Amino acid sequence: MKVLMINSSPRTKGNTHIALSEMEKIFKVEQIETEIIQIGKLDIQSIDVVV
């Protein structure tokens, strides 16, 4: 199993990062692979989907 954690805070090393890092420690004890990605400063815009 792998857990993907997404940090959308603009503060790269802020409280959200600290919380995700603490969760990462718990997952490691349980031998669960993790990845944290930082998207807080990316220019992400919504995409309209037509069905």
SVG drawing of the C-alpha trace seen along z (x, -y; Angstrom):
<svg xmlns="http://www.w3.org/2000/svg" viewBox="-23 -30 33 33">
<polyline fill="none" stroke="black" stroke-width="0.4" points="0.0,0.0 1.2,-3.5 -0.3,-6.7 -0.1,-10.0 -0.3,-13.1 -1.0,-16.4 0.1,-19.6 -1.8,-22.5 -0.6,-25.1 1.4,-27.9 3.8,-27.6 6.2,-24.8 7.4,-24.1 4.3,-25.3 1.9,-23.5 0.3,-21.3 3.8,-20.0 4.5,-19.3 1.2,-17.4 1.8,-15.4 5.4,-14.5 4.0,-13.3 1.5,-11.1 4.4,-9.8 6.2,-8.6 3.2,-6.6 2.8,-5.1 6.6,-4.1 6.1,-2.2 3.3,-0.2 5.6,0.3 3.3,-1.7 5.0,-3.6 4.3,-7.3 4.9,-10.3 4.2,-14.0 3.8,-16.4 3.7,-20.1 1.2,-21.9 0.5,-25.1 2.3,-27.4 1.4,-25.9 -1.1,-27.7 -3.8,-25.1 -7.1,-26.0 -10.3,-24.1 -11.1,-22.3 -14.7,-22.2 -15.6,-18.7 -18.3,-18.3 -20.1,-14.9"/>
</svg>
